[in-house]
Amino acid sequence: MRISRLLFLALAATTVLISTSCKKSNDTNNNATLSATIGGTVVTPSNSVGVLWQSNNYFDVFGFIVKGADTTILEINIPGGFKLNTAAVNGNEYFVGYQTGNKQYVAGLGYGGTTSFTVTSWDSTGHKIAGTFSASLYNMGNSNDSVLVTNGKFNSTYTVQ
């Protein structure tokens, strides 16, 4: 059975979210907000998490919404080495993913589509990152099906893995 990239990351992020929420401390890591207008609908995951994958040098901000048997997933990956307050457009290393029901939409990392990111603040000591993004995503199962992502925003503390 092949597990999709988004489903794998959902499981990984859930594990991080659960393991950090079990700590008895005032640690604020994994407080994340993520939102975007996707295909004309505002998507704001209620469960979001931020991670810096140190071995690969990229940030992953990820969120999901569970409604009945349906899960909606929104994820962005931002590589290290970005320039603060400078838009990075169509970088192949940037990734935006969106899953609703059984449809998976992606852009970046060799998937095609377009992406634009601007990191507006980054505190490497306090482990916080924020910025904006937009993208044109294509359905992985049907390249004629696409959605437009606008007004994307992320503001996250993150854990270092």
Backbone hydrogen bonds, N-H to C=O, Kabsch-Sander energy under -0.5 kcal/mol:
donor,donor_aa,acceptor,acceptor_aa,energy
3,I,1,M,-0.5
8,F,4,S,-2.7
9,L,5,R,-2.4
10,A,6,L,-2.1
11,L,7,L,-2.2
12,A,8,F,-2.4
13,A,9,L,-3.0
14,T,10,A,-2.4
15,T,11,L,-2.1
16,V,12,A,-2.2
17,L,13,A,-3.0
18,I,14,T,-2.9
19,S,15,T,-2.7
20,T,16,V,-2.3
21,S,17,L,-1.7
22,C,18,I,-0.9
23,K,20,T,-1.0
25,S,23,K,-1.1
31,N,28,T,-0.9
32,A,30,N,-0.9
33,T,155,N,-2.4
35,S,153,K,-2.3
36,A,43,V,-1.8
37,T,150,T,-3.1
38,I,36,A,-0.7
38,I,41,T,-3.4
39,G,37,T,-0.5
39,G,148,L,-2.4
41,T,38,I,-1.8
43,V,36,A,-3.5
44,T,42,V,-0.5
46,S,64,F,-0.6
47,N,64,F,-1.4
48,S,46,S,-0.6
49,V,62,F,-2.6
51,V,60,D,-2.3
52,L,159,T,-3.1
53,W,51,V,-0.7
53,W,58,Y,-2.8
54,Q,52,L,-1.3
56,N,53,W,-0.8
57,N,53,W,-1.4
58,Y,53,W,-1.2
59,F,78,I,-3.6
60,D,51,V,-2.9
61,V,76,I,-2.4
62,F,49,V,-2.5
62,F,60,D,-0.5
63,G,74,L,-2.7
64,F,47,N,-2.1
65,I,72,T,-2.5
67,K,65,I,-0.6
67,K,70,D,-3.1
70,D,67,K,-2.4
72,T,65,I,-2.8
73,I,99,Q,-2.6
74,L,63,G,-2.6
75,E,97,G,-2.5
76,I,61,V,-2.5
77,N,95,F,-2.4
78,I,59,F,-2.5
80,G,57,N,-3.1
82,F,79,P,-0.5
84,L,82,F,-0.5
85,N,119,V,-3.3
86,T,83,K,-1.6
88,A,117,F,-2.9
89,V,87,A,-0.6
90,N,115,T,-3.8
94,Y,91,G,-1.6
95,F,77,N,-1.6
96,V,107,A,-1.9
97,G,75,E,-2.7
98,Y,105,Y,-2.7
99,Q,73,I,-2.5
100,T,103,K,-2.1
101,G,71,T,-0.6
103,K,100,T,-2.3
105,Y,98,Y,-3.5
106,V,138,Y,-2.2
107,A,96,V,-1.5
108,G,112,G,-2.5
109,L,92,N,-2.2
109,L,94,Y,-0.7
111,Y,108,G,-2.5
114,T,136,S,-1.4
116,S,134,S,-2.2
117,F,88,A,-2.0
118,T,132,T,-2.3
120,T,118,T,-0.7
120,T,130,A,-1.6
121,S,130,A,-1.7
123,D,128,K,-3.0
124,S,122,W,-0.6
127,H,123,D,-0.9
128,K,123,D,-1.9
129,I,156,S,-2.9
130,A,121,S,-2.4
131,G,154,F,-2.5
132,T,118,T,-2.4
133,F,152,G,-1.8
134,S,116,S,-2.0
135,A,149,V,-2.0
136,S,114,T,-2.2
137,L,135,A,-0.5
137,L,147,V,-2.7
138,Y,106,V,-2.4
139,N,142,N,-0.6
139,N,145,D,-3.0
140,M,104,Q,-3.3
142,N,139,N,-0.6
145,D,142,N,-2.3
146,S,144,N,-0.5
147,V,137,L,-2.0
149,V,135,A,-3.5
150,T,37,T,-2.7
150,T,148,L,-0.5
152,G,133,F,-1.6
153,K,35,S,-2.8
154,F,131,G,-2.3
155,N,33,T,-2.2
156,S,129,I,-3.3
157,T,31,N,-2.2
158,Y,127,H,-2.0
159,T,50,G,-1.8
161,Q,52,L,-2.7
161,Q,159,T,-0.6
